[in-house]
């Protein structure tokens, strides 16, 4: 190191620390002989150091911008994927916006009380799959008639059972055969508006079949299900309040 005059040594030491800490350009010190000395304690010119720091900062900002862009795109995409709902008509998953548009409106078949002659006791449920109708037998030769959706070709059935259980906003566990047909179905779906079982369910004997609700009113009057009988959420709630566990349920094909 070049020698400095005694009265400038302290000043020089303070300046070296200042340059190292702040990165500011060095200044000139003069001794009595007026010998000019340029101080560069880092071994590099300040201009070069500043240029290198600027380049590193530019790289950092670019990387940060790319990372933020990726995180933003993922955050916008993942909720949309996670919120997809099951369409029981087509056995596929679809976007909620599509489901909302598709599910507008009520049942195309109005619920009504009619004259009904049969040998069944009041409280019996009679399902005429060919008519796409469900009848709840009442006293005095009457019945409440509901529009229903039934099993599509290959999934129709008939017989007599008892209602063994009732559930409000039931969860749904897709059977293995259905999950094989539709691999992206979850192993379990909690109850709620997007659940294919709808607002209420009546479980039929020890079978996998149910009389249940649906948020897809346009499917009423059609053969679209995998064997279950579906009503609109409004109609199945009405039926649920009228039927007791143990009631006879007759399915005719």
C-alpha positions in Angstrom: 0.0 0.0 0.0 1.3 3.5 -0.7 2.3 5.5 2.3 0.1 8.4 3.5 0.9 11.4 5.5 0.2 11.1 9.2 -2.6 13.7 9.3 -4.6 11.8 6.7 -4.3 8.2 8.0 -7.4 8.5 10.2 -9.3 10.0 7.3 -8.1 7.3 5.0 -9.3 4.5 7.4 -12.7 6.0 7.8 -13.0 6.4 4.0 -12.1 2.8 3.4 -14.8 1.6 5.7 -17.3 4.0 4.1 -16.5 2.7 0.6 -16.7 -1.0 1.7 -20.1 -0.5 3.4 -21.9 1.8 1.0 -20.2 1.1 -2.3 -19.7 4.8 -3.0 -16.9 5.9 -5.3 -13.6 6.8 -3.6 -12.4 10.4 -3.2 -8.9 11.9 -3.5 -6.6 12.5 -0.5 -3.7 14.9 -0.6 -0.6 14.8 1.6 1.6 17.8 2.1 3.7 16.9 -0.9 0.5 17.2 -2.8 0.8 13.7 -4.1 -2.5 12.6 -5.5 -3.7 9.0 -4.5 -6.8 7.2 -5.8 -8.2 4.9 -3.2 -9.9 1.7 -4.4 -10.1 -0.7 -1.4 -12.1 -3.4 -3.3 -9.5 -3.9 -6.0 -12.2 -3.0 -8.7 -13.3 0.3 -10.1 -16.6 1.6 -8.6 -18.1 1.9 -12.1 -17.4 -1.8 -12.8 -18.8 -2.9 -9.5 -21.9 -0.8 -10.0 -22.5 -2.2 -13.5 -22.1 -5.8 -12.2 -24.6 -5.2 -9.3 -27.0 -3.7 -11.8 -26.8 -6.8 -14.0 -27.4 -9.1 -11.0 -30.4 -7.1 -9.9 -31.8 -7.2 -13.4 -31.5 -11.0 -13.5 -33.2 -11.2 -10.1 -36.1 -9.1 -11.1 -36.6 -11.1 -14.3 -36.6 -14.4 -12.3 -39.0 -13.0 -9.8 -41.3 -11.8 -12.5 -41.3 -15.2 -14.1 -41.9 -17.0 -10.8 -44.8 -14.6 -9.9 -46.4 -15.2 -13.3 -46.2 -19.0 -12.8 -47.7 -18.8 -9.3 -50.5 -16.6 -10.6 -51.4 -18.9 -13.4 -51.4 -22.0 -11.1 -53.5 -20.2 -8.5 -56.1 -19.3 -11.2 -56.1 -22.8 -12.7 -56.1 -25.1 -9.7 -59.3 -23.8 -8.1 -61.1 -24.2 -11.4 -60.0 -27.8 -11.7 -60.8 -28.6 -8.1 -64.3 -27.2 -8.4 -65.4 -29.3 -11.4 -68.7 -31.1 -10.8 -69.9 -34.5 -11.9 -72.6 -34.6 -14.6 -74.6 -37.8 -14.0 -76.1 -37.5 -17.5 -72.9 -37.9 -19.3 -70.7 -39.5 -16.6 -68.1 -36.8 -16.9 -66.8 -33.9 -14.9 -67.6 -30.3 -16.0 -67.0 -26.7 -15.1 -69.4 -25.2 -12.5 -70.4 -22.4 -14.9 -71.6 -25.0 -17.4 -73.5 -26.9 -14.7 -75.2 -23.7 -13.5 -76.4 -22.9 -17.0 -77.5 -26.4 -17.5 -79.4 -26.7 -14.2 -81.6 -23.7 -14.5 -85.3 -24.1 -14.3 -87.6 -26.5 -12.4 -89.0 -29.9 -13.2 -90.6 -30.2 -16.6 -93.2 -32.5 -15.0 -95.4 -30.8 -12.4 -96.1 -32.5 -9.1 -99.8 -33.1 -8.5 -102.4 -35.0 -6.5 -104.5 -37.3 -8.7 -107.1 -40.0 -8.5 -105.3 -43.4 -8.1 -106.8 -46.8 -7.9 -104.6 -49.6 -6.6 -104.3 -52.4 -4.0 -101.4 -50.8 -2.3 -101.6 -49.3 1.2 -101.2 -45.6 1.8 -97.5 -44.7 2.2 -96.4 -47.1 -0.6 -94.2 -45.8 -3.4 -94.9 -47.1 -6.8 -92.5 -46.3 -9.6 -93.6 -46.7 -13.2 -90.3 -46.5 -15.1 -92.0 -46.6 -18.5 -94.1 -43.6 -17.6 -91.2 -41.8 -15.9 -93.5 -41.3 -12.9 -93.5 -42.0 -9.2 -96.7 -42.4 -7.2 -97.0 -42.0 -3.5 -100.2 -43.7 -2.5 -102.5 -41.7 -0.3 -105.8 -42.5 1.4 -109.2 -42.2 -0.2 -108.0 -43.5 -3.6 -105.6 -40.7 -4.3 -101.8 -40.4 -4.9 -99.2 -37.7 -5.4 -97.6 -38.1 -8.8 -94.0 -36.9 -9.3 -91.9 -36.8 -12.5 -88.7 -38.8 -12.3 -85.6 -39.7 -14.2 -84.9 -43.4 -14.5 -82.2 -45.9 -15.5 -80.9 -45.7 -19.1 -80.8 -48.9 -21.3 -78.9 -51.6 -19.5 -79.5 -50.1 -16.1 -83.3 -50.7 -15.7 -84.7 -52.9 -13.0 -87.9 -53.9 -11.2 -89.0 -55.5 -8.0 -90.3 -54.7 -4.5 -88.2 -53.6 -1.5 -88.5 -51.5 1.7 -87.1 -48.1 2.4 -84.3 -49.0 4.7 -82.8 -45.5 5.3 -83.3 -41.8 4.7 -80.6 -39.1 4.5 -80.5 -35.4 4.1 -77.8 -34.1 1.7 -76.2 -37.5 1.6 -72.6 -38.2 0.7 -71.9 -40.4 -2.3 -69.5 -43.3 -2.7 -69.4 -44.2 -6.4 -69.4 -48.0 -6.8 -66.3 -49.7 -8.3 -68.1 -50.4 -11.6 -68.9 -46.7 -12.1 -65.4 -45.6 -11.2 -64.1 -48.0 -13.7 -66.3 -46.4 -16.4 -65.4 -42.9 -15.2 -61.8 -43.0 -13.9 -61.7 -39.4 -12.8 -64.5 -39.8 -10.3 -63.4 -39.3 -6.6 -63.7 -42.2 -4.2 -66.1 -40.2 -2.1 -68.1 -37.0 -2.6 -69.5 -35.2 0.5 -73.1 -34.0 0.5 -74.0 -30.7 -1.0 -75.5 -28.9 -4.0 -73.0 -30.4 -6.4 -73.5 -34.0 -5.2 -75.4 -36.2 -7.7 -77.6 -37.5 -4.9 -79.1 -34.0 -4.4 -80.9 -32.8 -1.3 -82.4 -36.1 0.0 -82.1 -39.8 -0.5 -84.3 -42.9 0.2 -82.2 -46.1 0.3 -83.9 -49.1 -1.3 -83.4 -52.4 0.6 -79.8 -53.7 0.6 -79.3 -52.6 -3.0 -77.0 -49.9 -4.3 -80.1 -48.0 -5.7 -81.8 -45.0 -4.2 -84.6 -42.6 -4.8 -82.8 -39.3 -4.6 -82.7 -35.7 -5.7 -80.9 -33.9 -8.4 -79.9 -30.4 -9.3 -80.4 -31.3 -13.0 -84.1 -30.7 -13.5 -83.8 -31.2 -17.3 -83.0 -34.9 -16.7 -86.5 -35.5 -15.2 -88.7 -37.5 -17.6 -85.7 -39.1 -19.2 -83.8 -42.4 -18.9 -80.3 -41.2 -17.9 -79.2 -42.7 -14.6 -77.2 -45.8 -13.7 -80.3 -47.4 -12.1 -81.4 -44.9 -9.4 -84.6 -43.0 -9.5 -84.2 -39.2 -9.4 -86.5 -36.3 -8.6 -85.8 -32.6 -8.5 -84.5 -31.4 -5.1 -87.8 -29.7 -4.5 -89.8 -32.9 -5.2 -87.6 -35.3 -3.3 -87.7 -33.0 -0.3 -91.5 -33.2 -0.4 -91.5 -36.9 -0.8 -88.9 -37.4 2.0 -91.1 -35.6 4.5 -94.1 -37.9 3.6 -92.3 -41.3 3.6 -91.3 -43.3 6.6 -88.5 -45.9 6.9 -89.9 -49.3 6.3 -92.3 -48.1 3.6 -92.9 -50.5 0.7 -91.4 -49.4 -2.6 -92.4 -51.1 -5.9 -90.5 -50.6 -9.1 -92.3 -51.6 -12.3 -90.7 -51.8 -15.7 
